[in-house]
Amino acid sequence: MRSIITDRLILRPWQQDDAHFLFDLESRQESVRYLGPYAHTMTDLEEAKESIRRRQSLDHGIYGIWLIASQEGVPLGNLLLKPVRLSQGVSLQAPIEIGWQLHQDAQGCGYATEAAKAVLEDAANRGLRTVIAIVDPNNSPSIHVCERLHMTSRGITQAYYDEDSLLFDKELGIQ
Ligand SMILES: CC(C)(COP(=O)(O)OP(=O)(O)OC[C@H]1O[C@@H](n2cnc3c(N)ncnc32)[C@H](O)[C@@H]1OP(=O)(O)O)[C@@H](O)C(=O)NCCC(=O)NCCS
């Protein structure tokens, strides 16, 4: 998987050495509380190592799961672009969703928006035409990220993650 560089950030593949950071991120209830019914607060470093193995296997020409780091290499969060999980009984071709997660110490600096913009620009250049975001209606910080990315709100949907969520979408190549 390729790395993506922005003004302040490096987005790179997850490595096993990042397990302590991932565990620190996902063992915090605040990090996972809006991530849907299948999200899980990690309790064991082994879970982080296994999650990194799954991330590494999702290596694809357009989408993937990147670690967001500072230019100095300090890990800050997670940026994903992948086929969305459909609710049970929904049969359509899964659209590609974008998602973000920042360590508490890295929030309030615009890093999620900067990372997402760069990934969407890269994906658009590689042929991705539409992206969606699935957001818990109570997750104001994430709704604000969607707005900063000029995504369009399509209201509540039950089509993804077996729960009510706010759907945003964006046609790529149109800024
Ligand atoms: C969702 C989440 C990533 C948003 O983080 P965030 O730091 O608020 O988002 P951004 O990185 O875009 O930063 C925007 C904030 O930085 C501020 N900021 C500071 N410097 C900035 C800069 N140079 N550029 C842009 N924004 C800047 C903005 O004013 C804004 O703060 P505000 O909302 O208080 O006005 C974070 O809340 C999170 O990790 N939550 C837990 C995981 C989660 O729920 N993920 C979403 C699943 S759908």
The ligand as a Gaussian input file, in Angstrom:
#p B3LYP/6-31G(d) Opt

LIG

0 1
 C      -14.290000      12.413000      14.451000
 C      -12.926000      12.966000      14.856000
 C      -11.835000      12.307000      14.017000
 C      -12.913000      14.470000      14.594000
 O      -11.690000      15.008000      15.064000
 P      -11.447000      16.576000      14.953000
 O      -10.104000      16.847000      15.505000
 O      -12.612000      17.319000      15.552000
 O      -11.523000      16.809000      13.391000
 P      -10.466000      17.553000      12.448000
 O       -9.182000      16.813000      12.481000
 O      -11.093000      17.791000      11.141000
 O      -10.218000      18.923000      13.213000
 C      -11.200000      19.913000      13.218000
 C      -11.022000      20.761000      14.440000
 O       -9.705000      21.263000      14.480000
 C       -9.731000      22.705000      14.483000
 N       -8.526000      23.146000      13.761000
 C       -7.426000      23.625000      14.362000
 N       -6.478000      23.866000      13.444000
 C       -6.993000      23.525000      12.240000
 C       -6.481000      23.536000      10.915000
 N       -5.237000      23.952000      10.633000
 N       -7.265000      23.093000       9.913000
 C       -8.515000      22.671000      10.175000
 N       -9.061000      22.621000      11.415000
 C       -8.291000      23.051000      12.442000
 C      -11.074000      23.046000      13.869000
 O      -11.513000      24.332000      14.256000
 C      -11.943000      21.962000      14.437000
 O      -12.261000      22.197000      15.782000
 P      -13.763000      22.574000      16.211000
 O      -14.683000      21.474000      15.698000
 O      -13.674000      22.663000      17.690000
 O      -14.028000      23.874000      15.510000
 C      -12.630000      12.709000      16.372000
 O      -13.670000      13.313000      17.136000
 C      -12.554000      11.242000      16.728000
 O      -11.532000      10.593000      16.525000
 N      -13.637000      10.679000      17.297000
 C      -13.660000       9.284000      17.705000
 C      -13.744000       8.331000      16.513000
 C      -14.996000       8.571000      15.688000
 O      -16.075000       8.756000      16.221000
 N      -14.818000       8.543000      14.364000
 C      -15.891000       8.814000      13.422000
 C      -16.573000       7.606000      12.956000
 S      -17.831000       8.066000      11.740000

